[in-house]
Amino acid sequence: WKCNLASMKDAETLLEAWKGQPFDKTKVEVVICPTSVHLPAVKLGLEGLGMQVAPQNVSATGLGNFTGELAVESLVDFGVP
């Protein structure tokens, strides 16, 4: 994913392409790591597809006044393991 998808429309197109694409969940674990701005929508879009969502980056420092960082505690609160 990196920063290749520039818009929410691009993310939605990719989510639609994944729907109906079978994979053996006993043999592979699929984890999608979108940019932080797309994380909520992608998480919602992956529900029921057997895929997981994760952030691309997480703060090494935890909660605090660190501009631009994602704290693990915040992600867990949002339901991202």
C-alpha positions as CSV (number, residue, x, y, z in Angstrom):
1,W,0.0,0.0,0.0
2,K,2.6,2.5,1.1
3,C,1.4,5.9,0.0
4,N,0.3,4.7,-3.5
5,L,-3.4,5.2,-3.1
6,A,-4.0,8.9,-3.1
7,S,-7.7,9.0,-2.5
8,M,-10.5,7.3,-0.6
9,K,-12.0,6.4,-4.0
10,D,-8.8,4.5,-4.8
11,A,-9.1,2.6,-1.5
12,E,-12.8,1.8,-2.1
13,T,-11.9,0.5,-5.6
14,L,-9.3,-1.8,-4.0
15,L,-11.7,-3.0,-1.3
16,E,-14.3,-3.9,-4.0
17,A,-11.6,-5.8,-5.9
18,W,-10.8,-7.9,-2.8
19,K,-14.5,-8.8,-2.2
20,G,-15.2,-12.3,-3.5
21,Q,-11.5,-13.2,-3.9
22,P,-11.3,-16.5,-2.1
23,F,-8.3,-17.6,-0.1
24,D,-7.7,-20.4,2.3
25,K,-7.7,-18.8,5.8
26,T,-6.1,-21.9,7.3
27,K,-3.0,-21.4,5.1
28,V,-2.6,-17.7,4.9
29,E,-3.1,-14.7,7.1
30,V,-4.0,-11.5,5.1
31,V,-3.1,-8.2,6.8
32,I,-3.7,-4.9,5.0
33,C,-1.7,-1.9,6.2
34,P,-3.1,1.3,4.7
35,T,-2.0,4.8,5.5
36,S,-3.3,6.2,8.8
37,V,-5.9,8.5,7.0
38,H,-7.4,5.4,5.3
39,L,-7.2,3.1,8.3
40,P,-10.8,3.6,9.6
41,A,-12.5,3.1,6.2
42,V,-10.4,0.2,5.3
43,K,-11.0,-1.5,8.6
44,L,-14.7,-1.1,8.1
45,G,-14.5,-2.3,4.5
46,L,-12.6,-5.5,5.4
47,E,-15.2,-6.7,7.9
48,G,-16.4,-10.1,6.9
49,L,-13.7,-10.7,4.3
50,G,-11.4,-12.6,6.7
51,M,-8.6,-10.0,6.4
52,Q,-7.1,-7.9,9.2
53,V,-6.0,-4.3,9.2
54,A,-2.9,-2.9,10.8
55,P,-1.1,0.5,10.8
56,Q,2.0,1.1,8.7
57,N,3.7,2.8,11.6
58,V,3.3,3.0,15.3
59,S,4.9,5.1,17.9
60,A,7.8,3.6,20.0
61,T,7.0,6.0,22.8
62,G,3.3,5.3,23.6
63,L,0.8,8.0,24.5
64,G,2.1,11.6,24.8
65,N,2.6,14.8,23.0
66,F,4.2,13.3,19.9
67,T,2.9,15.1,16.8
68,G,2.0,12.7,13.9
69,E,2.5,9.5,15.9
70,L,0.0,6.6,16.4
71,A,0.1,5.2,19.9
72,V,-0.6,1.5,20.3
73,E,-3.1,2.3,23.0
74,S,-5.1,4.4,20.6
75,L,-5.1,1.7,18.0
76,V,-6.2,-0.9,20.5
77,D,-9.0,1.4,21.6
78,F,-10.0,1.7,17.9
79,G,-10.1,-2.1,17.6
80,V,-6.9,-2.5,15.6
81,P,-4.8,-5.3,17.2
